[in-house]
Amino acid sequence: MSTHTAPTRIGFIGTRFSGTDGVSLETRKWAQVLAADGHECFYFAGMVDPPGDRAYVVPEASFKHPEIARLGTALFDDYARSPETSAHIARLKGHLTGHLKRFVEHFGIDILIVENALSLPMNIPLGLALTEYLAESGKPTIAHHHDFFWERRRYLRSAASDYLRAAFPPVLPCIHHVVINSYASTQLAMRAGASSTLIPNVMDFDHGPRQDGTDHYADDLRRTLGIRPDQALILQPTRIVPRKRIERAIELVRRLGRDAVLVISHSAGDEGMAYEAYLREYAALLQVPVRFAAAHFDTTRRRTATGEKIYALADAYGQADLITYPSLIEGFGNAFLEAVYYRKPIVMSHYEIWFTDIEPQGFRSIGFDDFIDDQTVAQARRALSDPEFTRSMVEHNFALGKRHYSYRILEEKLRLLMAAYRHRKAWR
């Protein structure tokens, strides 16, 4: 890449930039593209991995901080809030506003990019602090929205309606809104009267995953997970939260009629542990072997202090025979895009954004709507047993991914936004 815009100091703000969740993964891609174009990137969050000298970590910015978690319960498990809750939010908002100002001043930030912290109200004080700071400072900001509160049942019952209207998202002259699908763009315009730029999630299709056969780091991954060479490895590469409908993946493995193991590569905890307990019980009931393997995976390869291997998420895809993605709702569909990138067949539900934004491009999948039917099971079996059928599907999908969802698309969109900042044009 060549630099088409003056170097800019960019501050990413979110609740966490750590692990393998979709927001953290997409933030890394944006930062990679921006850095390749000569810009400098810095990070403000409750968790940043690795912390480094470009990170400004404030524990209360994390949605997992005990105070923030208690506020979430108080605000979204009832219809009314107490004066004590309001006062607590006000105190935390002031605390976070002060840190936001120091972050911008310390690193000399030119533009802020807010990752989901102004759309999904997992940390109400942070959203309010950002809104107040931006209203007062007019700091140019790209609000990158992955999910909105109106898309989640969790936020329908609320004692925070005034906060949601004010800050999720705020509509201010200094904010340029970016969404990841066309439905979000329409809803944002209808609900908030705000225009937006659509930038889909991307992968580095121009380079693709390594396929030269010389990388042996993950050769022992199956053995580590207790999976025999003759068993199929079925990968569920998502967090363990109810909207992912992982019980459908367990059912599919049960009905395949062959020896297979389901590997869940991500962790539970973002929405409690009850769903994981249910999945363990359900898998035992159906006698399906499931590996809850989050402890073995991270964004990059490394070793623990005791020398044990930690594998990258890419290693899980590399070893997988089939991907499952039975989500009810997705903002875009990172697991689908990753399956395309790593050339793996995928069994997936036809969630709304798949219908509106992805399927029209011509992608092929083994799909279902509300439940796993016999045809879905038959196609999954064929994907595991017919190499030519699978090869045709994954190569077709990879070519489409390269055309529509490559880093080049992201590069072009971000250059336009950076050029608008350079020329001091109105964001909208």
C-alpha positions as CSV (number, residue, x, y, z in Angstrom):
1,M,0.0,0.0,0.0
2,S,1.1,3.5,-0.6
3,T,0.2,6.4,1.6
4,H,-2.5,8.6,0.0
5,T,-3.3,10.7,3.1
6,A,-1.2,12.5,5.7
7,P,-0.3,10.3,8.7
8,T,-2.8,10.6,11.4
9,R,-2.8,9.5,15.1
10,I,-5.9,7.4,15.6
11,G,-7.4,6.4,18.9
12,F,-9.4,3.2,19.0
13,I,-11.9,3.1,21.9
14,G,-13.9,0.1,23.1
15,T,-14.7,-2.0,26.1
16,R,-12.1,-4.6,25.2
17,F,-9.5,-5.3,22.5
18,S,-8.6,-8.7,23.6
19,G,-9.3,-12.3,22.5
20,T,-11.2,-13.7,19.6
21,D,-14.5,-11.9,19.7
22,G,-15.7,-10.3,16.4
23,V,-15.2,-6.7,17.5
24,S,-11.6,-7.3,18.6
25,L,-10.8,-9.2,15.4
26,E,-12.2,-6.5,13.2
27,T,-10.5,-3.8,15.1
28,R,-7.2,-5.5,14.5
29,K,-7.9,-5.6,10.8
30,W,-8.8,-1.9,10.7
31,A,-5.6,-1.1,12.6
32,Q,-3.5,-3.2,10.3
33,V,-4.9,-1.5,7.2
34,L,-4.5,2.0,8.7
35,A,-1.0,1.3,9.9
36,A,0.0,0.0,6.5
37,D,-1.2,3.3,5.1
38,G,1.2,5.2,7.4
39,H,-1.2,6.1,10.3
40,E,-0.4,5.5,14.0
41,C,-2.9,3.6,16.1
42,F,-3.5,3.8,19.9
43,Y,-6.0,2.0,22.2
44,F,-8.3,2.9,25.0
45,A,-10.3,0.0,26.7
46,G,-10.9,-2.0,29.8
47,M,-8.7,-4.8,28.4
48,V,-6.1,-4.5,25.7
49,D,-4.0,-7.4,24.4
50,P,-1.1,-7.0,24.4
51,P,-1.2,-3.8,26.6
52,G,2.0,-2.2,25.3
53,D,3.0,1.4,25.2
54,R,0.2,2.4,22.8
55,A,-2.6,1.3,25.2
56,Y,-4.4,3.2,27.8
57,V,-6.2,0.7,30.0
58,V,-9.0,1.8,32.3
59,P,-10.6,-1.2,34.2
60,E,-14.0,0.5,34.4
61,A,-14.2,0.7,30.6
62,S,-14.6,-3.1,30.5
63,F,-18.1,-4.5,30.5
64,K,-16.8,-7.3,32.7
65,H,-15.8,-4.9,35.5
66,P,-17.8,-5.8,38.6
67,E,-19.3,-2.3,39.0
68,I,-20.3,-2.2,35.3
69,A,-21.8,-5.7,35.4
70,R,-23.9,-4.8,38.5
71,L,-25.1,-1.7,36.7
72,G,-26.1,-3.8,33.7
73,T,-28.2,-6.0,35.9
74,A,-29.8,-3.0,37.6
75,L,-30.6,-1.3,34.3
76,F,-31.8,-4.2,32.1
77,D,-33.5,-6.5,34.6
78,D,-36.1,-4.0,35.6
79,Y,-38.3,-1.1,34.2
80,A,-37.3,1.4,36.9
81,R,-33.9,2.5,38.3
82,S,-33.1,3.8,41.8
83,P,-31.5,7.2,42.6
84,E,-28.5,5.3,43.8
85,T,-28.0,3.6,40.4
86,S,-28.3,7.0,38.6
87,A,-25.7,8.5,41.0
88,H,-23.4,5.6,40.5
89,I,-23.6,6.0,36.7
90,A,-22.9,9.7,37.0
91,R,-19.8,9.1,39.1
92,L,-18.4,6.5,36.7
93,K,-19.2,8.7,33.7
94,G,-17.1,11.5,35.2
95,H,-14.3,9.1,36.0
96,L,-14.3,7.8,32.4
97,T,-14.6,11.2,30.8
98,G,-11.5,12.3,32.6
99,H,-9.6,9.4,31.4
100,L,-10.8,9.9,27.8
101,K,-9.4,13.4,27.9
102,R,-6.1,12.3,29.2
103,F,-5.9,9.5,26.6
104,V,-6.4,12.0,23.7
105,E,-4.0,14.5,25.2
106,H,-1.3,11.9,26.1
107,F,-1.1,10.4,22.6
108,G,-2.0,13.5,20.7
109,I,-5.0,11.8,19.0
110,D,-6.4,13.3,15.8
111,I,-9.3,11.0,15.1
112,L,-11.2,8.6,17.4
113,I,-12.6,5.3,16.2
114,V,-15.2,3.9,18.6
115,E,-15.7,0.2,18.3
116,N,-19.3,-0.7,19.4
117,A,-19.2,1.3,22.6
118,L,-21.7,3.8,21.1
119,S,-24.1,1.1,19.8
120,L,-24.3,-1.8,22.2
121,P,-25.0,-0.6,25.8
122,M,-22.8,-3.2,27.6
123,N,-21.1,-0.3,29.4
124,I,-23.6,2.6,29.9
125,P,-21.1,4.9,31.7
126,L,-18.6,4.6,28.9
127,G,-21.2,5.5,26.2
128,L,-22.3,8.5,28.2
129,A,-18.8,9.6,28.9
130,L,-17.9,9.4,25.2
131,T,-21.0,11.3,24.2
132,E,-20.3,14.1,26.6
133,Y,-16.7,14.3,25.6
134,L,-17.5,14.4,21.9
135,A,-20.2,17.0,22.4
136,E,-17.8,19.3,24.2
137,S,-14.7,18.7,22.2
138,G,-16.0,18.1,18.7
139,K,-13.2,15.6,18.2
140,P,-13.6,13.9,14.7
141,T,-14.9,10.4,15.4
142,I,-15.8,7.3,13.4
143,A,-18.4,5.3,15.3
144,H,-18.0,1.7,14.1
145,H,-21.2,-0.1,14.9
146,H,-21.2,-3.9,15.0
147,D,-24.5,-4.4,16.9
148,F,-27.3,-2.1,18.1
149,F,-29.3,-2.4,21.3
150,W,-32.6,-2.8,19.4
151,E,-31.3,-6.0,17.8
152,R,-30.9,-7.7,21.2
153,R,-33.7,-9.1,23.3
154,R,-31.6,-8.5,26.4
155,Y,-32.1,-4.7,26.1
156,L,-35.8,-4.6,25.4
157,R,-36.7,-4.4,29.1
158,S,-34.9,-1.4,30.3
159,A,-34.6,1.2,33.0
160,A,-32.1,3.1,30.8
161,S,-34.3,4.4,27.9
162,D,-33.0,8.0,28.4
163,Y,-29.4,6.8,28.3
164,L,-30.1,4.7,25.2
165,R,-31.6,7.7,23.4
166,A,-28.7,9.9,24.4
167,A,-25.7,7.8,23.6
168,F,-26.5,4.5,21.8
169,P,-25.8,6.0,19.3
170,P,-25.5,9.8,19.8
171,V,-26.0,12.0,16.7
172,L,-23.4,14.7,16.7
173,P,-21.8,16.7,13.9
174,C,-18.4,15.4,14.7
175,I,-19.4,11.7,14.4
176,H,-19.4,9.7,11.2
177,H,-21.3,6.5,11.6
178,V,-20.1,3.2,10.0
179,V,-22.2,0.1,9.9
180,I,-21.5,-3.5,8.8
181,N,-24.7,-4.3,7.0
182,S,-27.5,-2.7,5.0
183,Y,-30.2,-3.4,7.5
184,A,-28.3,-1.6,10.3
185,S,-27.9,1.4,7.9
186,T,-31.7,1.5,7.3
187,Q,-32.5,1.1,11.0
188,L,-30.0,3.8,12.0
189,A,-31.6,6.3,9.6
190,M,-35.1,5.4,10.7
191,R,-34.5,5.4,14.5
192,A,-31.9,8.2,14.8
193,G,-32.1,10.1,11.6
194,A,-28.4,9.5,11.0
195,S,-26.7,8.6,7.7
196,S,-23.9,6.0,7.6
197,T,-21.2,4.4,5.5
198,L,-21.4,0.6,5.0
199,I,-18.1,-1.2,5.5
200,P,-18.5,-5.0,5.7
201,N,-16.2,-7.2,7.7
202,V,-13.2,-8.4,5.7
203,M,-10.4,-10.9,5.5
204,D,-7.0,-10.7,3.8
205,F,-8.1,-12.7,0.7
206,D,-5.3,-11.2,-1.4
207,H,-2.8,-13.3,0.5
208,G,-4.9,-16.1,1.9
209,P,-3.9,-18.7,4.5
210,R,-0.6,-20.5,4.3
211,Q,-0.9,-23.7,2.3
212,D,2.7,-24.7,1.5
213,G,2.7,-27.7,4.0
214,T,5.8,-26.5,5.8
215,D,4.0,-25.2,8.9
216,H,3.8,-28.1,11.5
217,Y,3.0,-26.1,14.7
218,A,-0.6,-27.4,14.8
219,D,0.1,-31.0,13.8
220,D,-0.6,-32.1,17.3
221,L,-3.8,-30.1,17.8
222,R,-6.1,-33.0,17.4
223,R,-4.1,-35.1,19.9
224,T,-4.1,-32.2,22.3
225,L,-7.9,-32.1,22.1
226,G,-8.2,-35.9,22.4
227,I,-9.5,-36.4,18.8
228,R,-8.3,-39.5,16.9
229,P,-7.1,-39.2,13.3
230,D,-10.2,-41.1,12.1
231,Q,-12.6,-38.8,13.7
232,A,-14.1,-35.8,12.0
233,L,-13.4,-32.4,13.6
234,I,-16.5,-30.2,13.5
235,L,-15.6,-26.6,14.5
236,Q,-18.0,-24.2,16.1
237,P,-15.9,-21.0,16.0
238,T,-18.1,-18.7,18.2
239,R,-18.5,-17.4,21.7
240,I,-20.8,-19.5,23.9
241,V,-23.9,-17.3,24.0
242,P,-27.5,-18.3,23.4
243,R,-28.0,-16.5,20.0
244,K,-25.3,-18.8,18.5
245,R,-27.7,-21.8,18.9
246,I,-24.9,-24.2,19.5
247,E,-27.4,-26.9,20.4
248,R,-28.2,-27.1,16.7
249,A,-24.5,-28.0,16.0
250,I,-24.6,-30.7,18.7
251,E,-27.8,-32.1,17.0
252,L,-26.1,-32.1,13.6
253,V,-23.1,-34.0,14.9
254,R,-25.5,-36.6,16.5
255,R,-27.3,-37.1,13.2
256,L,-24.2,-37.3,10.9
257,G,-24.0,-41.0,11.5
258,R,-20.2,-41.0,11.7
259,D,-17.6,-40.6,14.4
260,A,-17.1,-36.9,14.9
261,V,-16.2,-34.4,17.7
262,L,-17.6,-30.9,18.0
263,V,-14.9,-28.4,19.1
264,I,-16.1,-25.0,20.5
265,S,-13.1,-22.7,20.2
266,H,-14.4,-19.6,22.1
267,S,-15.4,-19.1,25.7
268,A,-18.5,-18.5,27.7
269,G,-19.0,-15.7,30.3
270,D,-20.0,-12.7,28.3
271,E,-23.7,-13.5,29.0
272,G,-23.2,-15.8,32.0
273,M,-22.4,-19.5,32.3
274,A,-25.9,-21.0,32.3
275,Y,-25.9,-21.6,28.5
276,E,-22.6,-23.5,28.7
277,A,-24.0,-25.7,31.4
278,Y,-27.1,-26.4,29.3
279,L,-24.9,-27.3,26.3
280,R,-22.9,-29.8,28.4
281,E,-26.0,-31.4,29.6
282,Y,-27.6,-31.5,26.1
283,A,-24.4,-33.0,24.6
284,A,-24.4,-35.7,27.3
285,L,-28.0,-36.5,26.6
286,L,-27.4,-36.9,22.9
287,Q,-24.0,-38.7,23.6
288,V,-22.1,-36.2,21.4
289,P,-18.4,-35.7,22.2
290,V,-17.9,-31.9,22.6
291,R,-14.6,-30.2,23.5
292,F,-15.0,-26.8,25.2
293,A,-11.6,-25.7,24.0
294,A,-11.3,-22.0,24.6
295,A,-8.3,-22.5,26.9
296,H,-6.3,-23.9,23.9
297,F,-6.9,-21.0,21.5
298,D,-6.0,-17.3,21.2
299,T,-5.6,-14.7,18.4
300,T,-2.0,-15.8,17.9
301,R,0.2,-18.7,18.8
302,R,2.1,-18.7,22.1
303,R,3.1,-20.9,25.0
304,T,2.0,-20.7,28.5
305,A,4.4,-20.1,31.4
306,T,4.5,-23.9,31.8
307,G,5.4,-24.4,28.2
308,E,2.0,-25.6,26.9
309,K,1.0,-24.7,23.4
310,I,-1.7,-22.1,22.7
311,Y,-3.0,-22.3,19.2
312,A,-4.2,-19.5,17.0
313,L,-7.8,-19.5,15.8
314,A,-6.4,-20.1,12.3
315,D,-5.0,-23.4,13.5
316,A,-8.6,-24.5,14.5
317,Y,-9.8,-23.8,11.0
318,G,-6.8,-25.5,9.4
319,Q,-7.5,-28.7,11.2
320,A,-11.4,-28.6,10.9
321,D,-13.3,-30.8,8.4
322,L,-16.5,-28.9,8.7
323,I,-17.7,-25.6,10.2
324,T,-21.0,-25.1,12.0
325,Y,-22.6,-21.7,12.4
326,P,-26.3,-22.0,13.4
327,S,-26.7,-18.4,14.8
328,L,-30.1,-16.9,15.1
329,I,-28.8,-13.3,14.7
330,E,-25.5,-11.9,13.4
331,G,-24.4,-8.4,12.6
332,F,-22.4,-9.7,9.7
333,G,-21.0,-13.2,10.2
334,N,-17.3,-13.5,11.0
335,A,-17.4,-17.2,11.2
336,F,-18.9,-17.5,7.7
337,L,-16.2,-15.2,6.3
338,E,-13.5,-17.1,8.1
339,A,-14.8,-20.4,6.7
340,V,-14.7,-18.9,3.2
341,Y,-11.1,-17.6,3.8
342,Y,-9.8,-20.9,5.2
343,R,-11.6,-22.9,2.4
344,K,-13.8,-24.9,4.6
345,P,-17.4,-26.2,4.0
346,I,-19.9,-24.6,6.4
347,V,-23.3,-25.6,7.8
348,M,-25.1,-22.4,8.8
349,S,-28.5,-20.9,9.5
350,H,-30.0,-18.4,7.1
351,Y,-30.0,-15.4,9.4
352,E,-31.3,-12.1,8.2
353,I,-28.0,-10.4,7.1
354,W,-27.1,-13.6,5.2
355,F,-30.3,-13.2,3.1
356,T,-30.0,-9.5,2.5
357,D,-26.2,-8.8,2.1
358,I,-24.2,-12.0,1.6
359,E,-26.2,-14.7,-0.3
360,P,-27.0,-12.3,-3.2
361,Q,-23.3,-12.3,-4.0
362,G,-23.6,-16.0,-5.0
363,F,-22.0,-17.7,-2.0
364,R,-22.7,-21.4,-1.5
365,S,-23.4,-23.0,1.9
366,I,-25.2,-25.9,3.5
367,G,-28.0,-23.9,5.0
368,F,-31.1,-24.2,7.0
369,D,-33.8,-22.0,8.5
370,D,-35.3,-22.8,11.9
371,F,-34.2,-26.4,12.3
372,I,-31.8,-29.0,11.0
373,D,-33.7,-31.1,8.4
374,D,-32.7,-34.3,6.6
375,Q,-31.4,-32.4,3.5
376,T,-29.0,-30.4,5.7
377,V,-27.7,-33.6,7.3
378,A,-27.3,-35.2,3.9
379,Q,-25.3,-32.3,2.5
380,A,-23.1,-32.2,5.6
381,R,-22.4,-35.9,5.1
382,R,-21.5,-35.2,1.5
383,A,-19.2,-32.4,2.4
384,L,-17.3,-34.8,4.7
385,S,-17.1,-37.6,2.2
386,D,-17.0,-36.1,-1.3
387,P,-13.8,-34.1,-1.8
388,E,-14.7,-32.9,-5.3
389,F,-18.1,-31.5,-4.1
390,T,-16.3,-29.7,-1.2
391,R,-13.5,-28.4,-3.3
392,S,-15.8,-26.9,-5.8
393,M,-17.8,-25.2,-3.1
394,V,-14.9,-23.7,-1.1
395,E,-13.0,-22.5,-4.2
396,H,-16.1,-20.8,-5.6
397,N,-16.6,-19.1,-2.2
398,F,-13.0,-18.0,-1.8
399,A,-13.1,-16.3,-5.2
400,L,-16.2,-14.4,-4.2
401,G,-14.7,-13.5,-0.9
402,K,-11.7,-12.0,-2.6
403,R,-13.9,-10.0,-4.9
404,H,-16.3,-8.5,-2.2
405,Y,-14.7,-8.8,1.2
406,S,-10.9,-8.3,0.8
407,Y,-8.7,-5.8,2.6
408,R,-8.7,-3.8,-0.6
409,I,-12.4,-2.9,0.0
410,L,-11.6,-1.8,3.6
411,E,-8.5,0.2,2.4
412,E,-10.6,2.1,-0.1
413,K,-13.3,3.0,2.4
414,L,-10.9,4.1,5.1
415,R,-8.9,6.2,2.7
416,L,-12.1,8.1,1.8
417,L,-12.8,8.8,5.5
418,M,-9.2,9.8,6.1
419,A,-9.2,12.1,3.1
420,A,-12.4,13.8,4.4
421,Y,-10.6,14.5,7.7
422,R,-7.5,15.8,6.0
423,H,-9.6,18.3,4.0
424,R,-11.7,19.2,7.0
425,K,-14.8,18.3,5.2
426,A,-18.0,17.6,7.1
427,W,-18.2,13.9,8.0
428,R,-21.6,13.6,6.5
